[in-house]
Amino acid sequence: MKIRKEESLTRAIYNEIRDSVIFSVFFQIILWIPRLILRVMKNLF
């Protein structure tokens, strides 16, 4: 991937922001799944 110099900085910042957002959303989902499972288990039993 060859990126021109003036684009590389904004592209890098954009990639950093996107990666952190994806990571935080992924982390939220991971934390939320056990609660969902517990709620379903309580409803079933």
mmCIF file as Biopython writes it, N, C-alpha, C and O atoms, coordinates in Angstrom:
data_model
#
loop_
_atom_site.group_PDB
_atom_site.id
_atom_site.type_symbol
_atom_site.label_atom_id
_atom_site.label_alt_id
_atom_site.label_comp_id
_atom_site.label_asym_id
_atom_site.label_entity_id
_atom_site.label_seq_id
_atom_site.pdbx_PDB_ins_code
_atom_site.Cartn_x
_atom_site.Cartn_y
_atom_site.Cartn_z
_atom_site.occupancy
_atom_site.B_iso_or_equiv
_atom_site.auth_seq_id
_atom_site.auth_asym_id
_atom_site.pdbx_PDB_model_num
ATOM 1   N N  . MET A ? 1  ? 0.843   -1.200  0.000  1.0 0.0 1  A 1 
ATOM 2   C CA . MET A ? 1  ? 0.000   0.000   0.000  1.0 0.0 1  A 1 
ATOM 3   C C  . MET A ? 1  ? 0.881   1.254   0.000  1.0 0.0 1  A 1 
ATOM 4   O O  . MET A ? 1  ? 1.536   1.563   0.996  1.0 0.0 1  A 1 
ATOM 5   N N  . LYS A ? 2  ? 0.888   1.954   -1.104 1.0 0.0 2  A 1 
ATOM 6   C CA . LYS A ? 2  ? 1.661   3.192   -1.187 1.0 0.0 2  A 1 
ATOM 7   C C  . LYS A ? 2  ? 0.713   4.376   -1.051 1.0 0.0 2  A 1 
ATOM 8   O O  . LYS A ? 2  ? -0.228  4.525   -1.831 1.0 0.0 2  A 1 
ATOM 9   N N  . ILE A ? 3  ? 0.968   5.206   -0.061 1.0 0.0 3  A 1 
ATOM 10  C CA . ILE A ? 3  ? 0.120   6.370   0.202  1.0 0.0 3  A 1 
ATOM 11  C C  . ILE A ? 3  ? 0.973   7.628   0.074  1.0 0.0 3  A 1 
ATOM 12  O O  . ILE A ? 3  ? 2.110   7.666   0.544  1.0 0.0 3  A 1 
ATOM 13  N N  . ARG A ? 4  ? 0.423   8.649   -0.562 1.0 0.0 4  A 1 
ATOM 14  C CA . ARG A ? 4  ? 1.154   9.910   -0.679 1.0 0.0 4  A 1 
ATOM 15  C C  . ARG A ? 4  ? 1.356   10.534  0.693  1.0 0.0 4  A 1 
ATOM 16  O O  . ARG A ? 4  ? 0.570   10.316  1.615  1.0 0.0 4  A 1 
ATOM 17  N N  . LYS A ? 5  ? 2.440   11.324  0.812  1.0 0.0 5  A 1 
ATOM 18  C CA . LYS A ? 5  ? 2.848   11.831  2.133  1.0 0.0 5  A 1 
ATOM 19  C C  . LYS A ? 5  ? 1.764   12.677  2.796  1.0 0.0 5  A 1 
ATOM 20  O O  . LYS A ? 5  ? 1.518   12.532  3.993  1.0 0.0 5  A 1 
ATOM 21  N N  . GLU A ? 6  ? 1.115   13.553  2.041  1.0 0.0 6  A 1 
ATOM 22  C CA . GLU A ? 6  ? 0.122   14.434  2.658  1.0 0.0 6  A 1 
ATOM 23  C C  . GLU A ? 6  ? -1.123  13.660  3.106  1.0 0.0 6  A 1 
ATOM 24  O O  . GLU A ? 6  ? -1.831  14.084  4.019  1.0 0.0 6  A 1 
ATOM 25  N N  . GLU A ? 7  ? -1.377  12.534  2.462  1.0 0.0 7  A 1 
ATOM 26  C CA . GLU A ? 7  ? -2.530  11.721  2.856  1.0 0.0 7  A 1 
ATOM 27  C C  . GLU A ? 7  ? -2.194  10.805  4.030  1.0 0.0 7  A 1 
ATOM 28  O O  . GLU A ? 7  ? -3.078  10.419  4.794  1.0 0.0 7  A 1 
ATOM 29  N N  . SER A ? 8  ? -0.916  10.458  4.169  1.0 0.0 8  A 1 
ATOM 30  C CA . SER A ? 8  ? -0.553  9.396   5.105  1.0 0.0 8  A 1 
ATOM 31  C C  . SER A ? 8  ? -0.897  9.746   6.548  1.0 0.0 8  A 1 
ATOM 32  O O  . SER A ? 8  ? -1.317  8.879   7.313  1.0 0.0 8  A 1 
ATOM 33  N N  . LEU A ? 9  ? -0.720  11.023  6.926  1.0 0.0 9  A 1 
ATOM 34  C CA . LEU A ? 9  ? -0.981  11.415  8.313  1.0 0.0 9  A 1 
ATOM 35  C C  . LEU A ? 9  ? -2.466  11.327  8.633  1.0 0.0 9  A 1 
ATOM 36  O O  . LEU A ? 9  ? -2.849  10.731  9.640  1.0 0.0 9  A 1 
ATOM 37  N N  . THR A ? 10 ? -3.298  11.909  7.793  1.0 0.0 10 A 1 
ATOM 38  C CA . THR A ? 10 ? -4.739  11.859  8.050  1.0 0.0 10 A 1 
ATOM 39  C C  . THR A ? 10 ? -5.251  10.424  7.952  1.0 0.0 10 A 1 
ATOM 40  O O  . THR A ? 10 ? -6.142  10.025  8.702  1.0 0.0 10 A 1 
ATOM 41  N N  . ARG A ? 11 ? -4.691  9.659   7.035  1.0 0.0 11 A 1 
ATOM 42  C CA . ARG A ? 11 ? -5.068  8.253   6.898  1.0 0.0 11 A 1 
ATOM 43  C C  . ARG A ? 11 ? -4.697  7.475   8.161  1.0 0.0 11 A 1 
ATOM 44  O O  . ARG A ? 11 ? -5.471  6.647   8.642  1.0 0.0 11 A 1 
ATOM 45  N N  . ALA A ? 12 ? -3.500  7.753   8.692  1.0 0.0 12 A 1 
ATOM 46  C CA . ALA A ? 12 ? -3.056  7.074   9.905  1.0 0.0 12 A 1 
ATOM 47  C C  . ALA A ? 12 ? -3.945  7.447   11.092 1.0 0.0 12 A 1 
ATOM 48  O O  . ALA A ? 12 ? -4.327  6.586   11.884 1.0 0.0 12 A 1 
ATOM 49  N N  . ILE A ? 13 ? -4.271  8.739   11.208 1.0 0.0 13 A 1 
ATOM 50  C CA . ILE A ? 13 ? -5.155  9.178   12.298 1.0 0.0 13 A 1 
ATOM 51  C C  . ILE A ? 13 ? -6.525  8.528   12.150 1.0 0.0 13 A 1 
ATOM 52  O O  . ILE A ? 13 ? -7.096  8.049   13.129 1.0 0.0 13 A 1 
ATOM 53  N N  . TYR A ? 14 ? -7.054  8.509   10.928 1.0 0.0 14 A 1 
ATOM 54  C CA . TYR A ? 14 ? -8.344  7.884   10.672 1.0 0.0 14 A 1 
ATOM 55  C C  . TYR A ? 14 ? -8.314  6.406   11.041 1.0 0.0 14 A 1 
ATOM 56  O O  . TYR A ? 14 ? -9.248  5.902   11.664 1.0 0.0 14 A 1 
ATOM 57  N N  . ASN A ? 15 ? -7.245  5.711   10.659 1.0 0.0 15 A 1 
ATOM 58  C CA . ASN A ? 15 ? -7.126  4.288   10.977 1.0 0.0 15 A 1 
ATOM 59  C C  . ASN A ? 15 ? -7.050  4.058   12.483 1.0 0.0 15 A 1 
ATOM 60  O O  . ASN A ? 15 ? -7.648  3.114   12.999 1.0 0.0 15 A 1 
ATOM 61  N N  . GLU A ? 16 ? -6.311  4.924   13.194 1.0 0.0 16 A 1 
ATOM 62  C CA . GLU A ? 16 ? -6.206  4.807   14.653 1.0 0.0 16 A 1 
ATOM 63  C C  . GLU A ? 16 ? -7.579  4.982   15.300 1.0 0.0 16 A 1 
ATOM 64  O O  . GLU A ? 16 ? -7.964  4.200   16.170 1.0 0.0 16 A 1 
ATOM 65  N N  . ILE A ? 17 ? -8.314  6.009   14.876 1.0 0.0 17 A 1 
ATOM 66  C CA . ILE A ? 17 ? -9.654  6.269   15.438 1.0 0.0 17 A 1 
ATOM 67  C C  . ILE A ? 17 ? -10.580 5.103   15.132 1.0 0.0 17 A 1 
ATOM 68  O O  . ILE A ? 17 ? -11.316 4.644   16.005 1.0 0.0 17 A 1 
ATOM 69  N N  . ARG A ? 18 ? -10.545 4.626   13.894 1.0 0.0 18 A 1 
ATOM 70  C CA . ARG A ? 18 ? -11.416 3.518   13.498 1.0 0.0 18 A 1 
ATOM 71  C C  . ARG A ? 18 ? -11.088 2.260   14.297 1.0 0.0 18 A 1 
ATOM 72  O O  . ARG A ? 18 ? -11.988 1.564   14.768 1.0 0.0 18 A 1 
ATOM 73  N N  . ASP A ? 19 ? -9.781  1.969   14.449 1.0 0.0 19 A 1 
ATOM 74  C CA . ASP A ? 19 ? -9.390  0.779   15.207 1.0 0.0 19 A 1 
ATOM 75  C C  . ASP A ? 19 ? -9.823  0.869   16.661 1.0 0.0 19 A 1 
ATOM 76  O O  . ASP A ? 19 ? -10.289 -0.117  17.233 1.0 0.0 19 A 1 
ATOM 77  N N  . SER A ? 20 ? -9.672  2.048   17.265 1.0 0.0 20 A 1 
ATOM 78  C CA . SER A ? 20 ? -10.052 2.201   18.674 1.0 0.0 20 A 1 
ATOM 79  C C  . SER A ? 20 ? -11.564 2.087   18.836 1.0 0.0 20 A 1 
ATOM 80  O O  . SER A ? 20 ? -12.044 1.508   19.811 1.0 0.0 20 A 1 
ATOM 81  N N  . VAL A ? 21 ? -12.314 2.637   17.885 1.0 0.0 21 A 1 
ATOM 82  C CA . VAL A ? 21 ? -13.778 2.537   17.941 1.0 0.0 21 A 1 
ATOM 83  C C  . VAL A ? 21 ? -14.210 1.079   17.786 1.0 0.0 21 A 1 
ATOM 84  O O  . VAL A ? 21 ? -15.053 0.596   18.543 1.0 0.0 21 A 1 
ATOM 85  N N  . ILE A ? 22 ? -13.635 0.381   16.811 1.0 0.0 22 A 1 
ATOM 86  C CA . ILE A ? 22 ? -13.959 -1.040  16.606 1.0 0.0 22 A 1 
ATOM 87  C C  . ILE A ? 22 ? -13.615 -1.844  17.852 1.0 0.0 22 A 1 
ATOM 88  O O  . ILE A ? 22 ? -14.380 -2.717  18.262 1.0 0.0 22 A 1 
ATOM 89  N N  . PHE A ? 23 ? -12.457 -1.551  18.457 1.0 0.0 23 A 1 
ATOM 90  C CA . PHE A ? 23 ? -12.028 -2.281  19.653 1.0 0.0 23 A 1 
ATOM 91  C C  . PHE A ? 23 ? -12.979 -2.033  20.815 1.0 0.0 23 A 1 
ATOM 92  O O  . PHE A ? 23 ? -13.347 -2.962  21.533 1.0 0.0 23 A 1 
ATOM 93  N N  . SER A ? 24 ? -13.384 -0.755  21.000 1.0 0.0 24 A 1 
ATOM 94  C CA . SER A ? 24 ? -14.272 -0.440  22.127 1.0 0.0 24 A 1 
ATOM 95  C C  . SER A ? 24 ? -15.640 -1.086  21.935 1.0 0.0 24 A 1 
ATOM 96  O O  . SER A ? 24 ? -16.226 -1.601  22.887 1.0 0.0 24 A 1 
ATOM 97  N N  . VAL A ? 25 ? -16.151 -1.060  20.702 1.0 0.0 25 A 1 
ATOM 98  C CA . VAL A ? 25 ? -17.445 -1.707  20.415 1.0 0.0 25 A 1 
ATOM 99  C C  . VAL A ? 25 ? -17.337 -3.207  20.651 1.0 0.0 25 A 1 
ATOM 100 O O  . VAL A ? 25 ? -18.225 -3.810  21.254 1.0 0.0 25 A 1 
ATOM 101 N N  . PHE A ? 26 ? -16.249 -3.810  20.177 1.0 0.0 26 A 1 
ATOM 102 C CA . PHE A ? 26 ? -16.010 -5.238  20.361 1.0 0.0 26 A 1 
ATOM 103 C C  . PHE A ? 26 ? -15.942 -5.588  21.848 1.0 0.0 26 A 1 
ATOM 104 O O  . PHE A ? 26 ? -16.494 -6.596  22.288 1.0 0.0 26 A 1 
ATOM 105 N N  . PHE A ? 27 ? -15.244 -4.724  22.623 1.0 0.0 27 A 1 
ATOM 106 C CA . PHE A ? 27 ? -15.117 -4.935  24.064 1.0 0.0 27 A 1 
ATOM 107 C C  . PHE A ? 27 ? -16.475 -4.835  24.753 1.0 0.0 27 A 1 
ATOM 108 O O  . PHE A ? 27 ? -16.789 -5.631  25.637 1.0 0.0 27 A 1 
ATOM 109 N N  . GLN A ? 28 ? -17.282 -3.847  24.341 1.0 0.0 28 A 1 
ATOM 110 C CA . GLN A ? 28 ? -18.631 -3.692  24.899 1.0 0.0 28 A 1 
ATOM 111 C C  . GLN A ? 28 ? -19.473 -4.937  24.632 1.0 0.0 28 A 1 
ATOM 112 O O  . GLN A ? 28 ? -20.191 -5.404  25.515 1.0 0.0 28 A 1 
ATOM 113 N N  . ILE A ? 29 ? -19.384 -5.473  23.415 1.0 0.0 29 A 1 
ATOM 114 C CA . ILE A ? 29 ? -20.140 -6.678  23.052 1.0 0.0 29 A 1 
ATOM 115 C C  . ILE A ? 29 ? -19.691 -7.865  23.897 1.0 0.0 29 A 1 
ATOM 116 O O  . ILE A ? 29 ? -20.518 -8.634  24.388 1.0 0.0 29 A 1 
ATOM 117 N N  . ILE A ? 30 ? -18.368 -8.009  24.065 1.0 0.0 30 A 1 
ATOM 118 C CA . ILE A ? 30 ? -17.839 -9.103  24.882 1.0 0.0 30 A 1 
ATOM 119 C C  . ILE A ? 30 ? -18.350 -9.008  26.316 1.0 0.0 30 A 1 
ATOM 120 O O  . ILE A ? 30 ? -18.696 -10.019 26.927 1.0 0.0 30 A 1 
ATOM 121 N N  . LEU A ? 31 ? -18.395 -7.779  26.851 1.0 0.0 31 A 1 
ATOM 122 C CA . LEU A ? 31 ? -18.891 -7.593  28.216 1.0 0.0 31 A 1 
ATOM 123 C C  . LEU A ? 31 ? -20.404 -7.806  28.295 1.0 0.0 31 A 1 
ATOM 124 O O  . LEU A ? 31 ? -20.919 -8.213  29.337 1.0 0.0 31 A 1 
ATOM 125 N N  . TRP A ? 32 ? -21.111 -7.535  27.209 1.0 0.0 32 A 1 
ATOM 126 C CA . TRP A ? 32 ? -22.563 -7.586  27.215 1.0 0.0 32 A 1 
ATOM 127 C C  . TRP A ? 32 ? -23.093 -9.007  27.043 1.0 0.0 32 A 1 
ATOM 128 O O  . TRP A ? 32 ? -24.169 -9.327  27.550 1.0 0.0 32 A 1 
ATOM 129 N N  . ILE A ? 33 ? -22.349 -9.871  26.331 1.0 0.0 33 A 1 
ATOM 130 C CA . ILE A ? 33 ? -22.814 -11.236 26.042 1.0 0.0 33 A 1 
ATOM 131 C C  . ILE A ? 33 ? -23.118 -12.038 27.310 1.0 0.0 33 A 1 
ATOM 132 O O  . ILE A ? 33 ? -24.174 -12.668 27.369 1.0 0.0 33 A 1 
ATOM 133 N N  . PRO A ? 34 ? -22.244 -12.049 28.333 1.0 0.0 34 A 1 
ATOM 134 C CA . PRO A ? 34 ? -22.579 -12.817 29.546 1.0 0.0 34 A 1 
ATOM 135 C C  . PRO A ? 34 ? -23.876 -12.358 30.212 1.0 0.0 34 A 1 
ATOM 136 O O  . PRO A ? 34 ? -24.639 -13.182 30.714 1.0 0.0 34 A 1 
ATOM 137 N N  . ARG A ? 35 ? -24.129 -11.047 30.218 1.0 0.0 35 A 1 
ATOM 138 C CA . ARG A ? 35 ? -25.379 -10.529 30.788 1.0 0.0 35 A 1 
ATOM 139 C C  . ARG A ? 35 ? -26.572 -11.060 30.013 1.0 0.0 35 A 1 
ATOM 140 O O  . ARG A ? 35 ? -27.582 -11.458 30.593 1.0 0.0 35 A 1 
ATOM 141 N N  . LEU A ? 36 ? -26.440 -11.058 28.684 1.0 0.0 36 A 1 
ATOM 142 C CA . LEU A ? 36 ? -27.516 -11.568 27.832 1.0 0.0 36 A 1 
ATOM 143 C C  . LEU A ? 36 ? -27.766 -13.047 28.119 1.0 0.0 36 A 1 
ATOM 144 O O  . LEU A ? 36 ? -28.914 -13.477 28.231 1.0 0.0 36 A 1 
ATOM 145 N N  . ILE A ? 37 ? -26.691 -13.822 28.238 1.0 0.0 37 A 1 
ATOM 146 C CA . ILE A ? 37 ? -26.813 -15.253 28.521 1.0 0.0 37 A 1 
ATOM 147 C C  . ILE A ? 37 ? -27.478 -15.469 29.875 1.0 0.0 37 A 1 
ATOM 148 O O  . ILE A ? 37 ? -28.355 -16.322 30.009 1.0 0.0 37 A 1 
ATOM 149 N N  . LEU A ? 38 ? -27.065 -14.697 30.881 1.0 0.0 38 A 1 
ATOM 150 C CA . LEU A ? 38 ? -27.661 -14.823 32.207 1.0 0.0 38 A 1 
ATOM 151 C C  . LEU A ? 38 ? -29.154 -14.489 32.179 1.0 0.0 38 A 1 
ATOM 152 O O  . LEU A ? 38 ? -29.960 -15.153 32.831 1.0 0.0 38 A 1 
ATOM 153 N N  . ARG A ? 39 ? -29.508 -13.464 31.425 1.0 0.0 39 A 1 
ATOM 154 C CA . ARG A ? 39 ? -30.910 -13.058 31.338 1.0 0.0 39 A 1 
ATOM 155 C C  . ARG A ? 39 ? -31.734 -14.160 30.667 1.0 0.0 39 A 1 
ATOM 156 O O  . ARG A ? 39 ? -32.834 -14.479 31.119 1.0 0.0 39 A 1 
ATOM 157 N N  . VAL A ? 40 ? -31.202 -14.734 29.595 1.0 0.0 40 A 1 
ATOM 158 C CA . VAL A ? 40 ? -31.895 -15.816 28.897 1.0 0.0 40 A 1 
ATOM 159 C C  . VAL A ? 40 ? -32.041 -17.038 29.808 1.0 0.0 40 A 1 
ATOM 160 O O  . VAL A ? 40 ? -33.095 -17.674 29.841 1.0 0.0 40 A 1 
ATOM 161 N N  . MET A ? 41 ? -30.976 -17.360 30.547 1.0 0.0 41 A 1 
ATOM 162 C CA . MET A ? 41 ? -31.030 -18.506 31.463 1.0 0.0 41 A 1 
ATOM 163 C C  . MET A ? 41 ? -32.081 -18.290 32.553 1.0 0.0 41 A 1 
ATOM 164 O O  . MET A ? 41 ? -32.804 -19.219 32.915 1.0 0.0 41 A 1 
ATOM 165 N N  . LYS A ? 42 ? -32.164 -17.064 33.075 1.0 0.0 42 A 1 
ATOM 166 C CA . LYS A ? 42 ? -33.172 -16.769 34.095 1.0 0.0 42 A 1 
ATOM 167 C C  . LYS A ? 42 ? -34.576 -16.908 33.527 1.0 0.0 42 A 1 
ATOM 168 O O  . LYS A ? 42 ? -35.486 -17.374 34.213 1.0 0.0 42 A 1 
ATOM 169 N N  . ASN A ? 43 ? -34.750 -16.508 32.285 1.0 0.0 43 A 1 
ATOM 170 C CA . ASN A ? 43 ? -36.076 -16.614 31.669 1.0 0.0 43 A 1 
ATOM 171 C C  . ASN A ? 43 ? -36.447 -18.065 31.377 1.0 0.0 43 A 1 
ATOM 172 O O  . ASN A ? 43 ? -37.613 -18.444 31.477 1.0 0.0 43 A 1 
ATOM 173 N N  . LEU A ? 44 ? -35.452 -18.874 31.015 1.0 0.0 44 A 1 
ATOM 174 C CA . LEU A ? 44 ? -35.742 -20.267 30.680 1.0 0.0 44 A 1 
ATOM 175 C C  . LEU A ? 44 ? -36.028 -21.102 31.925 1.0 0.0 44 A 1 
ATOM 176 O O  . LEU A ? 44 ? -36.924 -21.947 31.923 1.0 0.0 44 A 1 
ATOM 177 N N  . PHE A ? 45 ? -35.254 -20.859 32.995 1.0 0.0 45 A 1 
ATOM 178 C CA . PHE A ? 45 ? -35.391 -21.713 34.173 1.0 0.0 45 A 1 
ATOM 179 C C  . PHE A ? 45 ? -36.031 -20.959 35.327 1.0 0.0 45 A 1 
ATOM 180 O O  . PHE A ? 45 ? -36.224 -21.525 36.403 1.0 0.0 45 A 1 
#
